């Protein structure tokens, strides 16, 4: 979960340190946030098809390894245009592993525990979110400078990008030693391979030898199609095309449209504001530094971030630990909401809990506009991040539980594509909303939260037969 999170998030920490080196405007910052999501959009359908056809594990190995290598190259980008290009490629590559991971983990659990799996993944992602500002607080103030191989210049923000490539590389290697999803193997008629996976899981859970697993034979759900290696690719692509046709026809089409709309509102609101939080906190420090004041409202903070046609400001980089302390506080809040949701999700219900959480997100985001000081801004943004992160993961739970195994990974991939399209648009328009004034950005985020709350009510209940 760290690798996808880092791919979409690291640039928001780099902006304050790299804005002078790369001559970044506020529009450039929005575009650098958006371009990663643009990469995920163009690959969501492809990765979903490959994951449903050739396996979750293969998708995770290939996607994570290649993303890690691209991230290493990205750290040495000489200008913002190469940086944007490589961030697009990185987004293209990490899209598959991100969607496949939720499906992979869910398919190792029975329906009783499946709704909690994305919440556990969310906790792990949150730990990655906590790690990022701590790493930034260590790396950026060092003013690190080095030259590799006589021509590659490495400074603090480039070192930060290099270190954040490690989780993807480690994940790519780690999945080599993990089994394929047994539920996927059964859906492809590979019952013997699935039984071996169940035996290994049984052995790990109980400490007993694999052959003592009480189940000796699995029900054949589908005819075996892969006896010929030469036909493996053709059959896999055919299966993927057949799955796509089912998804865009009765009885799945209406539900698919609803969950995609839900994902669109959820991701656009949460992702857009989340990635601008470090810039807002940097604005708090810069405002106090330039004006010698101890407190500032959100409108005063955004007035510094907003370019002015009347005042020319020299570009300066002033890194302070206070920026990363505030960011760390916002990353801690999802941990509390996850533990609360873990206890409530089965009792309250997925739809009802998401509707409540999304409504609260809308209220909190709208309330940021009225925040009288930077401490209130930090508090509200922390609450928003906790609720927004929880809502995004409950949305995935709902999507996974709405569709059968053969369509699940593709559905998750396409739903993510809709969400990332919304995030891309959100990151592009957010800087322009800031230029208009301090109210429009928060009107947008709040309105999306209320829309998500409404959509959660009208999504149909999960079909337990499919689970």
ABEGO torsion letter per residue (X at the ends): XAAAAAAAAAAAAAAAAAAAAAGBBAAAAAAAAAAAAAAAAAAAAAAAAAAAAAEAAAAAAAAAAAAAAAAAAAAABABAAAAAAAAAAAAAAAAAAAAAAAAAAAAABBAAAAAAAAAAAAAAAAAAAAAAAAAAAAAAAAGBBBBBGGABBBBAAAAAAAAAAAAAAAAAAAAAABBBBAAAAAAAGBAAAAAAAAAAAAAAAAGBBAAABABABBBBABBBAAABAAAAAAAAAAAAAAAAAAAABOAAAAAAAAAAAAAAAAAAAAAAAAAAAAAAAAAAAAAAAAAGBABBBAAAAAAAABBBAABBBBBBBBBBAAAAAAAAAAAAAAAAAAAAAAAAAAAAEAAAAAAAAAAAAAAAAAAAAABABAAAAAAAAAAAAAAAAAAAAAAAAAAAAABBAAAAAAAAAAAAAAAAAAAAAAAAAAAAAAAAEAAAAAAAAAAAAAAAAAAAAABBBBBAAAX
